[in-house]
Amino acid sequence: MILTKPNHIKIYGHRGARGDLPENTLESFKYLFENKISAYETDILLTKDLIPVVYHDFRLNPALTKDSKGNWIENDDIKIFDLSYDQLSKFKIGSIDKKSKYGRRFDNQKSLGEVNIPRLSDLLKLTSNNISEDLIINLEIKSTPVEDNLTPPPNVMANLIIDEVNKTELKDKVIYSSFDWRVLREIKNIDSKISRGYLTSELKGKIYDKSPWLDFMPLYDSDSRELPRLIKTLGGEAWHPKRKDIDKDMVRISHEEGLPVNVWTVNEKYEMLRMIEYGVDGIITDYPLRLKKLCEKEGVDWF
């Protein structure tokens, strides 16, 4: 990870480029590379037979998923971890239900037709064919400390996903992140040199002293300004906060600790400009080309 200078940011495509193409499809990541965007953030879960797959929700999202007959699924309780990869492959993604609440958020998203949910190995193969000096792969390992039976234990997830990455030549390009800091602890136990980004969200709801999301770490500062120092103490490579949870002072504190700030998910131009003014290091966005054009217009260096 790189701690950037003022007016110099890293652009991360969120789930590929969710605003333009269906999320977490190989085509969405290919679109990034074709447009010279060299970093992405994506989500990794495990199937019943322990295959790492690229999908955000613990359960299949009816707004994104069709059955083998081409119909939108209605059941919103189909868990990824309950399905083998062969079973999961019978479901198709590649479009969004524009009539759904979720779909209305991305009314300009193009349809790809029916495509499979990719394995992590599929995405890494695509990425290996698009290696560049500035490539950064942000793999968010999906895990929760507050609901059982949605994933394997954190140590199993960490080992299997790292093993998959280590089959490639990309391991030095990867930063692993998670809201569930137990996962990050397990990664550190595997290899303390592996880059780890500490995700936070809903500071007033999930981030508190000995929160399960923080792996029960002590946190004494009620306004969460202690977070960057805690992350640095844990050996974190970066802090990944939600855009609404930070201000310029928190970015300053993080930088004083030598900790880059990669903020998510920043889609509107005014928010992009505000994050740049705050001095964040990376911006994770559903609209990477929009951010790229804005940077070029405003004279902001990006990579």
QUIRAHU-V244220 format. One record per pair of residues at least 6 apart in sequence whose C-alpha atoms are under 7 Angstrom apart, sorted by sequence separation. I is the first residue (numbers start at 0). J is the second residue. If there is no record, write none. Layout:
i j
I J
I J
This chain:
i j
16 22
21 27
45 51
65 71
66 72
96 102
97 103
164 170
177 183
187 193
209 215
210 216
253 259
265 271
294 300
15 22
20 27
44 51
45 52
64 71
65 72
95 102
205 212
209 216
218 225
294 301
14 22
15 23
43 51
44 52
64 72
142 150
208 216
209 217
14 23
43 52
44 53
97 106
208 217
209 218
43 53
44 54
61 71
208 218
250 260
16 27
42 53
43 54
61 72
207 218
208 219
227 238
15 27
42 54
43 55
61 73
183 195
15 28
42 55
61 75
16 31
60 75
15 31
59 75
94 110
58 75
93 110
94 111
265 282
23 41
58 76
59 77
93 111
94 112
261 279
265 283
266 284
58 77
59 78
93 112
175 194
176 195
178 197
260 279
261 280
262 281
263 282
264 283
265 284
266 285
58 78
59 79
93 113
174 194
175 195
176 196
177 197
178 198
238 258
242 262
260 280
261 281
262 282
263 283
264 284
266 286
57 78
58 79
92 113
93 114
174 195
175 196
176 197
177 198
178 199
202 223
237 258
238 259
239 260
240 261
241 262
242 263
259 280
260 281
261 282
262 283
263 284
57 79
67 89
91 113
92 114
174 196
176 198
236 258
237 259
238 260
239 261
240 262
241 263
242 264
261 283
66 89
67 90
91 114
92 115
237 260
238 261
239 262
240 263
241 264
242 265
15 39
66 90
91 115
92 116
14 39
65 90
66 91
90 115
91 116
157 182
224 249
227 252
231 256
10 36
12 38
13 39
14 40
64 90
65 91
227 253
11 38
12 39
13 40
14 41
64 91
65 92
88 115
231 258
250 277
10 38
11 39
12 40
13 41
64 92
88 116
153 181
154 182
157 185
228 256
250 278
11 40
63 92
153 182
157 186
250 279
23 53
247 277
23 54
63 94
154 185
246 277
63 95
153 185
180 212
46 79
47 80
62 95
63 96
179 212
180 213
181 214
197 230
46 80
47 81
50 84
62 96
178 212
179 213
180 214
45 80
46 81
47 82
48 83
144 179
46 82
47 83
48 84
136 172
137 173
138 174
139 175
140 176
141 177
143 179
46 83
62 99
135 172
136 173
137 174
138 175
139 176
140 177
142 179
46 84
134 172
135 173
136 174
137 175
138 176
139 177
197 235
62 101
137 176
196 235
62 102
195 235
196 236
197 237
198 238
199 239
200 240
195 236
196 237
197 238
198 239
199 240
200 241
194 236
195 237
196 238
197 239
198 240
199 241
202 244
120 163
196 239
53 116
53 117
52 117
53 118
52 118
53 119
51 118
52 119
144 211
51 119
144 212
24 93
80 149
80 150
78 149
21 93
21 94
21 95
18 105
21 108
19 107
20 108
19 108
20 109
21 110
18 108
19 109
20 110
24 116
25 117
57 149
24 117
43 138
37 133
38 134
39 135
40 136
41 137
42 138
43 139
44 140
25 122
32 129
37 134
38 135
39 136
40 137
41 138
42 139
43 140
44 141
37 135
38 136
39 137
40 138
41 139
42 140
43 141
42 141
45 150
51 160
133 302
0 236
2 259
18 285
19 286
17 285
18 286
6 275
16 285
13 283
16 286
9 280
10 281
11 282
12 283
13 284
16 287
8 280
9 281
10 282
11 283
12 284
13 285
5 278
8 281
9 282
10 283
11 284
12 285
12 287
11 287
3 280
10 287
2 280
10 301
7 299
8 300
9 301
10 302
6 299
7 300
8 301
9 302
6 300
7 301
8 302
